[in-house]
């Protein structure tokens, strides 16, 4: 019997082949003028081919077109949307366009920032723009639309008591604040057809003081249902509560599903659940238990576009689950095109290729030194292409620094980086030789054609007087030997990611921790959503944070610290932990070059240049691609 998650269901007049939705995400994969090109088409094709029933793509009905999301504001964009619809329909999927406006109403006589800035003429023009955009979608072969009424975009602001201070019929209470949304739904039905499907996306709780709570949302969605909405997509949060919109690993899976249940119980139309639903079993249980009618899985399908086919057995490979790191998909503002730690091909579907290895390459011997993330990634890519590399790891475990990275609170998901790649190598029958130190003798014995150095990195130790003392350790020492290695009072030198997570790890085990950082802020390299939860944890754990501090000398049990022009003695510390970054380990390449001069030697991952795991995995994947495509 087919599981309910894979049974068809309807949104308005449209039947969807299963209950899985790829929600709208601004990928920055389209062209700079907002048109649909090959990159975004291939991104969509891989998810449609992977089995997703409904794909929702963002489209701007007005505002200046950009690469952030495709435009639907003019007939010149028709060809791209028609092609996208054809791609989705080829795999028996359905395509909806999320009517997703620019952040500000560019081209409308100034920048509007609050609901009170809109006069009634402009409101009418706005409603007309949404309706016209929906009509274009219908005419271009798109199956339906979704109105973006969440996350503090213009419609969401009208519905929010935090933003909407109007005293007229478009404000005042839930009925007034939802009037714009109701009129947009009705206008679309008039402009298109009464049975043209309209999903409305809304935040269950805005998660800010003064914002709309769940009880208010229930009143609003009932009005939307009466207006003709065919489904409600239940998100969470606003711009000022960004940490909940694309929640990182710090929040539990399925944390917003309870709100979906409350909304579903108040409606007759289908409800779509979303937010950190990362596995098909989770989605299956939500639908099976009647908690929602559909499940939106965004980052899960970024991480593995074959997620559904793998679960049903059509694809025999193991699934690659999202870890919730947000490094690539919700990175810093300077990073536009979204990326993924687990899937380096995201947004590079056409350029980062792993074809079957030519016979000549299959005959070559490829030796990989190190079974950390980089070594495992390059090995998996080669194995999937028909090559069986030799993998040697000097320690008794795989994963390298992942072993440490998974130990701080809420970081256990990062283990998936290793477990997925272990399963892949097992599937292709490629063994990992543990407790095997690669030296010049082994290289001379094996005579490899390629040597891939994935030996990782070691802690960087700054030149500070007293740093070689017996009471001084590195962050690696702490995670290898445990919190009992140090006494009750601990000073950590370095307020980057490693320093902060080491502090958090020790504080949760009862240690009194002080954190010293040279710069103005701590954890500055961490993505915004993860940083929010980490800083909260540091505050709640009572970790003392000292910024703008340069350590002049370690003289146990004290530190000599320079701060804003003065030097002072701080603390009564049992131990000092150094967390001052990392440096590559490259003590083997010269030996190996002399032992086997005919071999091609390549350094990847931290062995090449220490970086985020996002960079490490990409670097390893590119190495494999270059070998296979040479």
N, C-alpha and C positions, 0 to 999 in steps of 0.2 A: 504494500500500500504506500502510495506517494505521501511523503511528509507534508504537513499543511503549509510549511514555508515555501514549498515548491508547487503548490496548487495555484491555479489562476484566480484572480480577483479583479474587481472593477473599480475604477475611479470615474464616476460619471458614465459616459457612453463607452469609455475605453477599457478593454480587457487587457490586463497585464499578466504575463505568463507565470510569474511568481511574485513573492511578496518582498523582494529585495530591491531597494532604491539606491542609486548612486546620487547623493544630494548635490546640489549646486555648490561649486567651489570656484573661486576666482583663481585660476591657475597661471594666468599671464602667458598662456601658450598660443593665443591667437596673434594676428598681425598687429602692428602698431596703429593701424587705422581702424581697428575693431573688426576687421574681416576675418573669415574663417579660412585658415590655410592648412597645409599638410600636417603640421605638428599637432594641432588640436584635433584634427580628424583621426590621426593615428592613436592619440590618447583615448578618444571615444571608442574607436574600433576595438582596442584591446579589452576594454571593460565590457562592451557589448558581446564580443566573442567569448568572454569569460563567463557569461551567463546572467548578468544583471537584467532584471525584468524591466525596470523603469530608470532611465537616465535623465536627470534634470540638469540642464546647462544654463548658466546665467546669460542674460541678454539685456543690454541697456536700451530702454525705450526712448531715452532722451539724455541730454548731457553730452560732453565731448567724448567721442569714441577713443578707446585706448586698447592696449594689449591686455589689460586686466581681465576683460570679459568681452565676448562678441557683442556687436551692436545689432539692434533691430530697428533703429530709428529712421531707416531710409530703405527704399526698394533696392538700392545698389548692393545690399547685403543678402539678397534673396538666394543667389546661387550657392553660397556657402552653407546656409541653413538647409537648403534642399538636399545638398550632398550629405550633410550630417544626418538628416532624417533617413536618407537611403542607407547609410552605413548601419544605423541602429536597427532599421527594419530588416536588413539582410539577415540579422541574427534573431529575428522575431522579438526584438525588444521594442519599447515605446520611448519616444523622446518628448519631454516637456521642456519649455523654456521658462526659467525663473525671471520674472520681470524685476530686474535688479538695477535701480537707478545709480547714477553717479552720486558721490557723497554730497555734493553741493549742486544746486540747480544752475549749472553753467549755461550761459546763453539766454537767461531769462531776466535780464535787466538787473543783474547783481547777484551776490552770493547770499542765499537764504540759509539761515542756520537754525531757526526755531519756528514752530507752527504759527506763532503770532505774526510772523513776517508775511504770511500768505493772505492776500485779499481774496474775495470770492471769485473774481475773474481768474486769478491765477490758480485757484483750487479747481475751477472748471477746466482750465487748460491742462492741469496735471491729470485729472481724471480722463480727459480725452486722450492724453498721450499714452496712458496705460492701455486704454481700450484699443487705440490704433496699433500699438505694439502687439497686443494679443491677436488682432485681426491679421496682421502681417504673418504672424506665426502660423495661424490656421491656414492662410492662403499658401504658405510655403511648405506645407506638409508636416508641420510639427503637430503632435497629437494632443497637446494641451499646454496650459501655462500654470505657473505657480507665482503668486504674489508674495514678494518678500516683505513681510510685516514684522520682522524681528530685528534685533541687534542694533537698534538706534538709527536705522535708515529713516527716510522721511515719513513713511507710513507709520513705522513703529513710534516715532516721536509724537505723532498725532494721537496715538493710542495710550501714551504714557503720561500719568499724572506728574511725573518728574519734569517732563519737557513741555507739556501742553498747558499753557496758562490762559488759554482763550476763554472769554466769557460768553461767546455766542453759541450757536447751535453745533459748532464743531469742537466744543470743549465742555467743561463743567462737570461731567460725570462719565461713566463708562459708555453710556449710550451716545452722548455727544462726541466723546473722543474717538469712538469707533465709526462715526458717521462717514468720514472720508473713505475708510476701508470698505464699508458697506456699499457706498456709491460706486467705488471702483469695480467691485464684484458685479454689481448690477449693470454697469456700463459695458463691461466685457460681454456679459450675456446678451445684451442688446446688440452690440457691434458685431459679435460673432454669431452665436446661436445659443439658445437656451440650454442645449445639451453639450456645448463645448466645455470640456473639463477645466475646472479652476481649482487648484490647491491653494490654500492660504497658509503660509508659514508664520508662526508666531512664537514668541518667547513665553514659556509657561510662567516663569518668574523672572523679573528683570534683574534680580539679585543686587539691587542698590537701594539704599535708604530713600524713601519717597517714590520708589518705582511701583509698577503694577505687580501684584502678587497673584497667586494661582486662582483665588476666588474671583478676582476681577477678570482674569483671562477666561474663565469658564463663562462668565456673563457675555464677554465679547464674542467668543466662538459660537455661542448660541445665536447671536445676532447675525453672524456671518453665514451660518447654516441657513437661516431664514432668508438671507439675501441671495442664496443660490450657490454658495461654495460647495464643492463636491468632495473635499477632503481637507483635513487640518494636519499640518506638519508641525509637531511640537518640539521646538528648540528651547533654548534658555539663554538668559543674559542680555546685556547691552554693551555698548562700547566701553563704558566705565567698569564693567564686570567681565572684561574680555577673557579672563582666566577660565570661565565656565563655557564659553562658546565652542572652543575647540580644546576641550579639557585635556591636560597632560596626564601622565601616569600617576600623578599625585592624587587624582580622584578615582574612585572605583569604577569598574565597568558598569554600564547600564544605570548610572546614577540618576538619570532624568526620567527613567521609565515610569516611576510611580506617578509623576505628573501626567504622563500620557494616559494612564489608567483613569485618573480623575476626569480628564477631558473626554475620554472615550465614553465614560458612563453618563455624560451629560448630552451626548450627541447620537444621531442615527447615521451620520456619514462616516466614512473610514477615517482612521487616525494613523498617522505615521510617527513612529518613535525614532529618536535620534540621540546622539551623544555617547561616545565611547562604547559603542557596541562593536566589538572587534572580531568576534568569532561567529561562525554559522550556528554552532550549538546555542550560543546566547540568543541569537536572532530567532532560532527555531523555538526556543522555550517561550520567548515573548509572545509569538504568534499563537503557539499551542495553548498557552495559558490564557489567551484572550486579553492580553495586556495592551495590544495594539493590532491593527490590521496589516500594516506594512512596517518594515524596518529599514531605516536609512543607514547605510554603512559607507561612510566617506573614506576616511583614512585607511580603513581595512582594505578597500579596493584600490587605493593608491599603492599600498604595500604589496598586494598580490592581486593583480587583475584576473587571475585564474581561480580565485577563492572558491567560487561556487562550483565550477567544474571539478575542482579537486575534491570537494566535499561529496559530490555525487559519484565520484569515481571515474568520470569521463577523462580526467587528467590524473594519472597515477602518482604524481609527485606530491611531496609534503607541502602543506600550506605554510605561507610566510606571513605571520601575524604582525600587525602594527604594535609597536612598543610604547607609543604615546610620548615620545621624546620631544616632538614638535620642532626638532632642529631644522628640518627641511621644508615642511609644509606650512609652518607658522614661524619662520625665522625672522631675522632682523629686517627692518623696513628697507634697507639697502638691497636686500635680496627680493627680487620680484617673482621670477619663475619658480614655482614650488618644486621641492625636491623631496626625497625620501631616503632615510638611512637604510631601510630594508630593501628598497628597490631603486638602485641607481639608474635604471632605465626610465624612470618617471620623467616625462618631458624630453627624453632622449630616445624615444622609441624608434625613430628613423635613423639615428646616427650611432648609438651604442649597440652594436650587433654582436651576436655570438653564434655564427653559423657552425654547421658541422665541420670539424677539423679536416683539412685536406690530408690525404694519405701520407704525404711526406712529413707532415707535422706529427701524425700519429706514431710514426716510427722513431721520433726523437724522444730522448729521455729528459723529462722536466722534473727537477728537484726543488721542492719548496721547503725552506728553512723557517719554521715557526708556524704554529697552529693557533695564532690569535685571529682576530676578526679579518685582517687583511689576507693572511695565509689561507684561511678557510674560504673566503670569498673567491679568490683567484682559483683555488682548487675546485670549487663547485662549478664555476663557469667552464673550466676546462673539462671537467668530468661530464657535464651535460652536453658537451660538444664532441664527446667520443674519445677523450684522452684520459689516461690513468696516471696522474702525476704521483711522484713519491713525496710523502709529507712526513717530515721529521720535526718533533717537538722535544726540547730538552727537559721540560718539566713532566710531571705525571698527570697533567690535565690540559684540556683544550680551552681556548677562549682568551688567553692572555689577560689583559687588563679588565676584561668583562667580569672576571672572577671578583675583582675588587669593586667595580662599578655597580654591581647588583646588590651590594651589601648595605648601603645607607637606606634609611626609611623610604618606602614607596618606589624603590628602584628595581624590584624583582623582575619586572617585565623585560628589562634589558637583556636578561638571560636568553630571550627568544632569538637574539642575534646569533648566538652560538648554537642553540638547540636546532633551529631550522637548518643551518648549514651542516651540522652533524648528521641530521636525518637525510639530507641530500646526498652526502658522501656515502652513507650507508646504502642508500637506494642504488647508487651507481657502483657499489662494491669497491670503493676506494678506501683502503685502511689508513689510519693515522698512527704513526709509530711514535709512541710516547717514551719518555725517559731515554731519548736517543740524542746525544749531543753530536752535532755535525762538526767535524774538524777536517783538516787538510787530508788526513789519511782516508777518511770516508769518501771525500771528493775524488781522490785519486783512484779509489776502488770502484766507485760508481761510474766515473767518467760521464757526467751528465752533459747534455747539449745546452741546457738552460738551467741556471741557478737563480731562483727567485728568493731574495732575502726579505723575509717578513718577520724580522727579529724584534720588532717593537722598539720600546724606549725605556729609559730608566729615569728616576727622579733627578731633576737638576738641583744641584746644591750650591747656593750662592756663597761668595767669599765673605764670610762674617767671622770675626774673631770668636773662637769658642765653639764653632759649629761642629767640630769633630769630637766633642765631649761625649762621655758615656751615657748621659741622660738625654741625648738628642737622637731622634728617630725621624724616618721619613713617613709619609702617608702610606706608602706600600708596606712598610714594616707593621703599621697598625692593622691593616686589613689582612695581612698574612698571619700575624700572631695573635690578633685580637686585642680588645680593650684592656685586658689585664696586663698588657705589656707596660702600661704607664700607670702612674699614681693618680691620686684624686684630682690634683690641680694641674691642668695642662695648658700650655701656650702653643698656638698654631701660627706659624709664620707663613702668611700667604692667604689672601681672601678671594682667590679664584674659585672655580668650580670644585677642584679637588680639596682645597682647604676648607671650604664651606661644608662639603659633604663629609669630610673627616670630622669636622667639629660637630656636625649633627649626629654622626654615628657614635662618637664618644659621649656626647651629652645624653643621648637616649639610654646609655649604659651607666648613667649615674656620675659621670665625670663633671668637674667644674671647668669650663672651657673659656679661654680668652683667645680672640682671633685678631691678628695684626695684619693690616694691609697697607701697602705703600700708597695706593691711589685713593681717590675720593669715595669710591663705592666698592662694595664686594659683589662677587658673582656677576660682574658686568658683562661677561661673555655668554651668559646663559640666556636662552630665549625668554621673552617677557612672561609667558604664562607659567613656565616652570620656576622662574625667578620669584614670582609672586608667592608661590607656596613655600619655596625654600626660605625666603626672608621671613615669612610668617612663622615658620617652624623654628628658625634661629631665635626669633623674639620670644616665642612661647617657651622655649627650652632654657631661656635665661643666659644664652651665650653672650659674653661681653665682646663688643665689636669696637676695635680701635682702628680708625682709618687715618690716612696721611701720616703713617708711622714708618720710619726707617730704623731697622734694627742695627745698632752700632756694635753691640757686643752681647754675647751670651755668657753670663757668668752666674751659673746656678747658685741659688734658686731664682736669680733675678735676670731681667733683661735691661740693657741700656738702650733707651729708645729716643730717637730724635723726632720731635713733633712740633711743627710750626715754629721753627727757629730755636726751640729749647731742647735740651737733652735731659732726660729724667730716668730714674730707676723705677721699674714697674714690676710688681708681682712677688709671689712666693710660690714658684712653680716646681712641682715634682719632676716634670719632664717638658721637653720642647719637641714639637713635631714640625718638620719642614715640609711645606707644600708649595714650592716655588716653581712649578712648571715641570716640563720634561725635556729630555734631550735624546736624540737618536742613538741607538747602539749600533756601531759600525766598526767592530773589531775583527770582522771575519772576511770582508770583501777582498782585502789584499792577500790574505792567506789563500783564499779560494782561487783568485786570479793566477797566483803562482802555481797552485796545485793542478789546475786544469785551465791553461790559458786559452784553449780553443772554445771553452764554454761562454755563452752569452750570460752576463750577470746583470740582474735588474733588482733594484731596491724598491719596495713598495710600503705603503702605510706609514706608520710612525718611524720605521727604519729609514725612510726617505725624508720625512718631515713630520714631526709630531703635530697632530691636529685633532679636531672633533671626529667622532666616529663616522659622521656623515662624509667627511673628506677621506677618511681611511678606506671605507668600503668603495667609494667611487674610484679612488686611485687604483685599488686592486682590480675592480671590474674593467677599468680602462686597460690595464696591463693585459688581462686575458683577451680582450677584444682586439688589441693590437697584434697579439700572437696569432689569433685565429683568422684575422683579416689581412695579414701581411701578404 
